[in-house]
Amino acid sequence: MKMATLYVFNPEHDLALAANLRHFTSPLAGRQLRAELGWLPALWASASDYILVNDVATAMSSWEHARDRLGFADAPRQFVAKTALSRLPIDCVDPWGWDLAIKYELMRYGIDAGLLPSDDALAAIRLLSHRRTAVQLLQQLQGPGLVGQSFEQFDAELPPYPCVIKAPWSSSGRGVRFCDAARLMNSEALIVNNWMRHVIKTQGSVIVEPYYNKVKDFGMEFYAHADGRVTYLGLSVFATRNGTYLDNIVAPEAEKLDMLTPYVSADLLQFVRAEICRQMAPIINHRYDGCFGVDMMVVKGDTGYLLHPCVEVNLRRTMGWVALAPRRRGGLLH
């Protein structure tokens, strides 16, 4: 019998990384997102694969609506509930992101441990998912037309300049604080200071970067291969509000490039993507096989626009990766 892949959309992944528990209960918003968008892997799965969802009928309805809008020709998908997992003829499991919680959730519902990463492999993925990786990559992405600094801090002292303070593991705006110590009231400064102390106690450090005058968000999507190579997949142009992700633009690559070149040159973008492929290969060093995204932003400087080439590294699938799916599968975007 031909075997297949089981796909899982687990959007609570970043929070699960922070908790680092085998038994993790996502906040209500995360559970709702998983219930509503569990069908998403249908965009990249094949007809012979399986997609884990909360409710099969709801997922099928959502998929049919999306399929018609995107012009996918290969319509059939196999959505399954947790109670069916132990009976599936699968030889591979591919979630949104790997963490202890999703591994042990799948094991509790009958997936063979031999199909899942070891705890040591998951510990390595968690370490790579620390925002320290973005600090390390940003240090290598310096030069004309580029801007950006960040560092890891192990005490709760507030920086004397406007800055963004981040927890090492957090998701979509959570675990991020904007701070201008010179303008904060004592009570406000105490709140931020106490938050930093809590994060340092639970996660070991915080990441600090200067506040930049952002004018546009975007990113690049990549794939880390088992043989150690890193390859470029495409641009991700998205919107945020107060650091929280809102949505991605689904468009051909040339159209997305046209949105960015009024601010930064195509040559600079090509240089950055090549450097990320070159620099991330030894950073990952065969410890991760899968998609990852690098968030970036256009910054308004004193003399014009600059490119911040590494705001975040997301070692998992991203919504930018999802936005590339119609082009990869031969839908409306070519």
LOMIRO-532114 format. One record per residue (C-alpha): residue in one letter; x, y, z. Coordinates in Angstrom, 3 decimals. Layout:
// residues N
+------+----------+----------+----------+
: resn :        x :        y :        z :
+------+----------+----------+----------+
:    a :        X :        Y :        Z :
...
+------+----------+----------+----------+
// end
This chain:
// residues 334
+------+----------+----------+----------+
: resn :        x :        y :        z :
+------+----------+----------+----------+
:    m :    0.000 :    0.000 :    0.000 :
:    k :    1.253 :    3.452 :   -0.907 :
:    m :    2.041 :    5.428 :    2.236 :
:    a :    1.231 :    9.076 :    2.838 :
:    t :    2.035 :   12.151 :    4.917 :
:    l :   -0.030 :   13.417 :    7.838 :
:    y :   -0.146 :   17.233 :    7.929 :
:    v :   -1.042 :   19.195 :   11.062 :
:    f :   -1.754 :   22.902 :   11.490 :
:    n :   -0.645 :   23.726 :   15.057 :
:    p :   -0.559 :   27.563 :   15.215 :
:    e :    0.071 :   27.450 :   18.975 :
:    h :    3.572 :   26.192 :   18.144 :
:    d :    5.495 :   29.304 :   19.269 :
:    l :    3.727 :   29.327 :   22.636 :
:    a :    4.379 :   25.602 :   23.002 :
:    l :    8.084 :   26.237 :   22.394 :
:    a :    8.110 :   28.770 :   25.220 :
:    a :    6.330 :   26.381 :   27.602 :
:    n :    8.441 :   23.384 :   26.474 :
:    l :    5.986 :   20.894 :   27.979 :
:    r :    4.776 :   17.511 :   26.786 :
:    h :    1.274 :   18.422 :   27.937 :
:    f :    0.504 :   21.983 :   26.864 :
:    t :   -2.913 :   23.654 :   26.697 :
:    s :   -3.003 :   26.522 :   24.223 :
:    p :   -4.860 :   29.739 :   25.117 :
:    l :   -8.403 :   29.958 :   23.746 :
:    a :   -7.365 :   32.115 :   20.771 :
:    g :   -4.847 :   29.487 :   19.675 :
:    r :   -7.389 :   26.678 :   19.988 :
:    q :   -9.930 :   28.661 :   17.973 :
:    l :   -7.398 :   29.410 :   15.229 :
:    r :   -6.481 :   25.738 :   14.979 :
:    a :  -10.161 :   24.776 :   14.773 :
:    e :  -10.969 :   27.370 :   12.110 :
:    l :   -7.875 :   26.967 :    9.915 :
:    g :   -6.995 :   23.328 :   10.428 :
:    w :   -7.732 :   22.746 :    6.729 :
:    l :   -4.819 :   25.007 :    5.600 :
:    p :   -2.401 :   22.142 :    4.786 :
:    a :   -4.797 :   21.241 :    1.955 :
:    l :   -3.036 :   24.032 :    0.051 :
:    w :    0.190 :   22.000 :   -0.111 :
:    a :   -0.885 :   18.414 :    0.603 :
:    s :   -1.575 :   15.927 :   -2.176 :
:    a :   -4.791 :   13.958 :   -2.646 :
:    s :   -3.216 :   10.865 :   -1.046 :
:    d :   -2.133 :   12.680 :    2.130 :
:    y :   -4.066 :   13.199 :    5.363 :
:    i :   -4.829 :   16.452 :    7.201 :
:    l :   -5.646 :   16.424 :   10.914 :
:    v :   -8.609 :   18.684 :   11.771 :
:    n :  -11.022 :   19.211 :   14.649 :
:    d :  -14.134 :   18.755 :   12.507 :
:    v :  -14.009 :   16.980 :    9.148 :
:    a :  -17.220 :   18.457 :    7.696 :
:    t :  -16.252 :   22.039 :    8.580 :
:    a :  -12.762 :   21.575 :    7.141 :
:    m :  -14.130 :   20.155 :    3.895 :
:    s :  -16.483 :   23.107 :    3.474 :
:    s :  -13.688 :   25.622 :    4.107 :
:    w :  -11.385 :   23.837 :    1.683 :
:    e :  -13.954 :   23.746 :   -1.098 :
:    h :  -14.484 :   27.486 :   -0.747 :
:    a :  -10.726 :   28.199 :   -0.853 :
:    r :  -10.171 :   25.774 :   -3.732 :
:    d :  -12.749 :   27.496 :   -5.898 :
:    r :  -11.294 :   30.949 :   -5.182 :
:    l :   -7.717 :   29.873 :   -5.966 :
:    g :   -8.491 :   27.755 :   -9.004 :
:    f :   -6.969 :   24.505 :   -7.742 :
:    a :   -7.668 :   21.667 :  -10.149 :
:    d :   -6.758 :   18.739 :   -7.850 :
:    a :   -9.628 :   19.194 :   -5.427 :
:    p :   -9.927 :   16.014 :   -3.272 :
:    r :   -8.368 :   16.092 :    0.206 :
:    q :   -8.510 :   13.618 :    3.082 :
:    f :   -9.390 :   15.356 :    6.353 :
:    v :   -9.249 :   13.173 :    9.471 :
:    a :  -10.083 :   13.519 :   13.169 :
:    k :   -7.791 :   12.497 :   16.018 :
:    t :   -9.727 :    9.293 :   16.625 :
:    a :   -8.673 :    8.010 :   13.196 :
:    l :   -4.931 :    8.628 :   13.561 :
:    s :   -3.978 :    5.175 :   14.819 :
:    r :   -5.421 :    3.548 :   11.665 :
:    l :   -3.767 :    5.743 :    9.026 :
:    p :   -1.208 :    4.234 :    6.594 :
:    i :    1.332 :    7.062 :    6.935 :
:    d :    5.111 :    7.138 :    6.753 :
:    c :    5.677 :   10.836 :    7.519 :
:    v :    4.284 :   13.518 :    9.844 :
:    d :    4.623 :   17.192 :    8.904 :
:    p :    3.231 :   19.817 :   11.317 :
:    w :    3.253 :   23.620 :   11.076 :
:    g :    6.127 :   23.521 :   13.567 :
:    w :    7.807 :   20.871 :   15.716 :
:    d :    7.665 :   21.058 :   19.514 :
:    l :    7.261 :   18.675 :   22.443 :
:    a :    3.531 :   19.326 :   22.745 :
:    i :    2.602 :   18.322 :   19.188 :
:    k :    4.822 :   15.230 :   19.343 :
:    y :    3.195 :   13.884 :   22.476 :
:    e :   -0.294 :   14.890 :   21.382 :
:    l :    0.140 :   12.769 :   18.253 :
:    m :    1.578 :    9.868 :   20.258 :
:    r :   -1.417 :    9.923 :   22.618 :
:    y :   -3.696 :    9.436 :   19.596 :
:    g :   -1.765 :    6.497 :   18.213 :
:    i :    0.970 :    7.853 :   15.940 :
:    d :    4.074 :    5.647 :   16.135 :
:    a :    6.962 :    7.359 :   17.953 :
:    g :    9.258 :    6.147 :   15.165 :
:    l :    7.597 :    8.640 :   12.805 :
:    l :    8.302 :   11.560 :   15.147 :
:    p :   11.515 :   13.435 :   16.046 :
:    s :   13.413 :   12.423 :   19.161 :
:    d :   13.267 :   14.673 :   22.212 :
:    d :   16.916 :   15.594 :   21.557 :
:    a :   16.078 :   16.656 :   17.993 :
:    l :   13.192 :   18.766 :   19.309 :
:    a :   15.490 :   20.381 :   21.873 :
:    a :   17.819 :   21.378 :   19.019 :
:    i :   14.915 :   22.859 :   17.034 :
:    r :   13.780 :   24.798 :   20.105 :
:    l :   17.279 :   26.199 :   20.598 :
:    l :   17.425 :   27.284 :   16.949 :
:    s :   13.983 :   28.901 :   17.360 :
:    h :   15.321 :   31.146 :   20.144 :
:    r :   15.489 :   34.784 :   19.030 :
:    r :   19.228 :   34.490 :   19.577 :
:    t :   19.327 :   32.991 :   16.073 :
:    a :   17.979 :   36.252 :   14.624 :
:    v :   20.614 :   38.200 :   16.604 :
:    q :   23.321 :   35.947 :   15.208 :
:    l :   22.070 :   36.224 :   11.620 :
:    l :   21.623 :   40.005 :   11.804 :
:    q :   25.266 :   40.398 :   12.830 :
:    q :   26.206 :   38.840 :    9.476 :
:    l :   23.841 :   41.008 :    7.420 :
:    q :   25.591 :   44.359 :    7.561 :
:    g :   26.634 :   46.753 :    4.799 :
:    p :   25.553 :   49.675 :    2.602 :
:    g :   21.800 :   50.145 :    2.495 :
:    l :   21.283 :   47.910 :    5.536 :
:    v :   20.453 :   48.761 :    9.133 :
:    g :   19.769 :   46.802 :   12.303 :
:    q :   21.166 :   45.923 :   15.692 :
:    s :   19.967 :   43.554 :   18.393 :
:    f :   21.486 :   41.858 :   21.415 :
:    e :   20.634 :   39.421 :   24.164 :
:    q :   20.290 :   40.892 :   27.662 :
:    f :   20.407 :   38.913 :   30.903 :
:    d :   19.276 :   41.596 :   33.372 :
:    a :   16.123 :   43.708 :   33.669 :
:    e :   17.706 :   47.141 :   33.281 :
:    l :   15.698 :   49.318 :   30.914 :
:    p :   17.770 :   50.642 :   27.992 :
:    p :   18.085 :   54.464 :   27.951 :
:    y :   16.877 :   54.731 :   24.339 :
:    p :   13.590 :   53.864 :   22.570 :
:    c :   13.667 :   50.137 :   21.985 :
:    v :   11.754 :   46.917 :   21.437 :
:    i :   12.175 :   44.204 :   24.071 :
:    k :   11.278 :   40.632 :   23.150 :
:    a :   10.929 :   37.325 :   24.931 :
:    p :   13.171 :   34.633 :   23.396 :
:    w :   10.125 :   32.540 :   22.460 :
:    s :    6.758 :   34.152 :   21.719 :
:    s :    4.276 :   34.513 :   18.875 :
:    s :    2.763 :   37.202 :   16.656 :
:    g :    3.214 :   40.253 :   18.862 :
:    r :    2.909 :   38.436 :   22.188 :
:    g :    6.034 :   38.634 :   24.282 :
:    v :    7.025 :   41.997 :   22.762 :
:    r :    7.179 :   45.322 :   24.585 :
:    f :    7.893 :   48.781 :   23.177 :
:    c :    9.836 :   50.890 :   25.662 :
:    d :   11.035 :   54.493 :   25.839 :
:    a :   12.395 :   54.747 :   29.380 :
:    a :   12.898 :   58.516 :   29.180 :
:    r :    9.172 :   59.068 :   28.619 :
:    l :    7.718 :   56.408 :   30.902 :
:    m :    6.106 :   57.246 :   34.204 :
:    n :    7.668 :   55.395 :   37.148 :
:    s :    4.689 :   53.047 :   37.372 :
:    e :    4.888 :   52.236 :   33.640 :
:    a :    8.627 :   51.615 :   33.849 :
:    l :    8.030 :   49.290 :   36.793 :
:    i :    5.521 :   47.262 :   34.757 :
:    v :    8.010 :   46.777 :   31.909 :
:    n :   10.813 :   46.063 :   34.373 :
:    n :    8.728 :   43.411 :   36.142 :
:    w :    7.796 :   41.844 :   32.799 :
:    m :   11.487 :   41.652 :   31.877 :
:    r :   12.295 :   39.996 :   35.205 :
:    h :    9.583 :   37.421 :   34.649 :
:    v :   10.776 :   36.616 :   31.115 :
:    i :   14.397 :   36.349 :   32.249 :
:    k :   13.348 :   34.051 :   35.107 :
:    t :   11.314 :   31.759 :   32.838 :
:    q :   13.257 :   31.966 :   29.557 :
:    g :   16.756 :   33.051 :   30.599 :
:    s :   17.107 :   36.406 :   28.822 :
:    v :   15.415 :   39.057 :   26.701 :
:    i :   16.297 :   40.352 :   23.247 :
:    v :   16.682 :   44.132 :   22.881 :
:    e :   16.812 :   46.151 :   19.681 :
:    p :   16.550 :   49.890 :   18.955 :
:    y :   13.183 :   51.197 :   17.838 :
:    y :   13.229 :   51.916 :   14.086 :
:    n :   10.943 :   54.120 :   12.013 :
:    k :    9.308 :   51.311 :   10.057 :
:    v :    7.464 :   52.080 :    6.830 :
:    k :    6.835 :   48.571 :    5.428 :
:    d :    6.843 :   44.961 :    6.627 :
:    f :    7.878 :   42.036 :    4.475 :
:    g :    9.914 :   38.866 :    4.613 :
:    m :   11.551 :   36.076 :    2.681 :
:    e :   10.750 :   32.369 :    2.771 :
:    f :   13.418 :   29.651 :    2.695 :
:    y :   13.854 :   25.898 :    2.965 :
:    a :   16.536 :   24.151 :    5.015 :
:    h :   17.314 :   20.795 :    3.385 :
:    a :   18.442 :   17.632 :    5.141 :
:    d :   21.742 :   17.757 :    3.223 :
:    g :   22.585 :   21.143 :    4.773 :
:    r :   21.619 :   23.437 :    1.873 :
:    v :   19.338 :   26.439 :    2.311 :
:    t :   17.320 :   27.579 :   -0.701 :
:    y :   15.128 :   30.619 :   -1.342 :
:    l :   11.385 :   30.149 :   -1.947 :
:    g :    9.913 :   33.624 :   -2.391 :
:    l :    8.907 :   36.986 :   -0.956 :
:    s :    6.345 :   37.479 :    1.782 :
:    v :    4.647 :   40.892 :    1.926 :
:    f :    2.422 :   41.286 :    4.965 :
:    a :    0.819 :   43.803 :    7.299 :
:    t :    1.089 :   44.214 :   11.080 :
:    r :   -0.432 :   46.489 :   13.720 :
:    n :    1.452 :   47.185 :   16.963 :
:    g :    3.701 :   44.222 :   16.248 :
:    t :    0.809 :   41.796 :   15.653 :
:    y :    0.459 :   40.002 :   12.311 :
:    l :   -2.661 :   40.901 :   10.300 :
:    d :   -2.495 :   39.365 :    6.807 :
:    n :   -0.355 :   38.421 :    3.814 :
:    i :   -0.609 :   39.588 :    0.213 :
:    v :   -1.177 :   36.775 :   -2.290 :
:    a :    0.440 :   37.924 :   -5.536 :
:    p :    3.023 :   36.877 :   -8.152 :
:    e :    6.668 :   37.351 :   -7.169 :
:    a :    7.198 :   40.171 :   -9.679 :
:    e :    4.245 :   42.098 :   -8.270 :
:    k :    5.539 :   41.762 :   -4.713 :
:    l :    8.970 :   42.907 :   -5.849 :
:    d :    7.367 :   45.987 :   -7.416 :
:    m :    5.894 :   46.829 :   -3.998 :
:    l :    9.374 :   46.890 :   -2.450 :
:    t :   11.638 :   48.447 :   -5.080 :
:    p :   10.360 :   52.008 :   -4.492 :
:    y :   12.146 :   51.668 :   -1.140 :
:    v :   15.044 :   49.228 :   -1.668 :
:    s :   16.751 :   48.020 :   -4.833 :
:    a :   16.240 :   44.581 :   -6.335 :
:    d :   20.019 :   44.095 :   -6.186 :
:    l :   20.042 :   44.672 :   -2.422 :
:    l :   17.184 :   42.219 :   -1.949 :
:    q :   19.006 :   39.625 :   -4.042 :
:    f :   22.186 :   40.158 :   -2.023 :
:    v :   20.327 :   39.679 :    1.269 :
:    r :   18.563 :   36.510 :    0.175 :
:    a :   21.844 :   34.993 :   -1.043 :
:    e :   23.559 :   35.919 :    2.232 :
:    i :   20.771 :   34.371 :    4.284 :
:    c :   21.127 :   31.117 :    2.351 :
:    r :   24.886 :   31.206 :    2.934 :
:    q :   24.798 :   32.208 :    6.599 :
:    m :   21.873 :   30.087 :    7.775 :
:    a :   23.312 :   26.824 :    6.454 :
:    p :   26.075 :   26.638 :    9.133 :
:    i :   23.763 :   28.077 :   11.811 :
:    i :   21.185 :   25.322 :   11.239 :
:    n :   23.952 :   22.760 :   10.645 :
:    h :   21.677 :   19.810 :    9.727 :
:    r :   19.569 :   20.238 :   12.891 :
:    y :   16.398 :   21.234 :   11.057 :
:    d :   14.824 :   20.091 :    7.802 :
:    g :   11.928 :   22.272 :    6.709 :
:    c :   10.587 :   25.731 :    5.916 :
:    f :   11.566 :   28.912 :    7.681 :
:    g :   10.877 :   32.608 :    7.213 :
:    v :   12.930 :   35.724 :    7.885 :
:    d :   10.901 :   38.846 :    8.685 :
:    m :   12.312 :   42.167 :    7.480 :
:    m :   11.260 :   45.791 :    7.277 :
:    v :   11.915 :   48.971 :    5.339 :
:    v :   13.133 :   51.724 :    7.679 :
:    k :   13.040 :   55.491 :    7.115 :
:    g :   16.487 :   56.887 :    7.853 :
:    d :   17.852 :   60.425 :    7.925 :
:    t :   18.838 :   60.317 :    4.260 :
:    g :   16.356 :   57.832 :    2.796 :
:    y :   15.115 :   54.287 :    3.110 :
:    l :   17.136 :   51.421 :    4.571 :
:    l :   16.545 :   47.687 :    4.773 :
:    h :   16.451 :   45.905 :    8.125 :
:    p :   17.217 :   42.373 :    6.883 :
:    c :   16.410 :   40.290 :    9.978 :
:    v :   13.732 :   41.272 :   12.474 :
:    e :   12.728 :   37.661 :   13.190 :
:    v :   13.652 :   34.137 :   12.134 :
:    n :   10.638 :   31.794 :   12.230 :
:    l :   11.843 :   28.203 :   12.102 :
:    r :    8.507 :   26.773 :   10.941 :
:    r :    5.942 :   27.332 :    8.245 :
:    t :    4.627 :   30.890 :    8.104 :
:    m :    1.639 :   32.622 :    6.554 :
:    g :    4.071 :   33.980 :    3.970 :
:    w :    4.839 :   30.392 :    3.026 :
:    v :    1.091 :   29.724 :    2.802 :
:    a :    0.708 :   32.713 :    0.463 :
:    l :    3.201 :   31.060 :   -1.900 :
:    a :    1.191 :   27.826 :   -2.068 :
:    p :   -1.045 :   28.705 :   -5.067 :
:    r :    2.027 :   29.473 :   -7.185 :
:    r :    3.749 :   26.234 :   -6.129 :
:    r :    0.695 :   24.124 :   -6.949 :
:    g :   -0.089 :   25.797 :  -10.262 :
:    g :   -3.186 :   27.682 :   -9.204 :
:    l :   -4.046 :   31.175 :  -10.348 :
:    l :   -0.616 :   32.602 :   -9.544 :
:    h :    2.170 :   31.693 :  -11.976 :
+------+----------+----------+----------+
// end
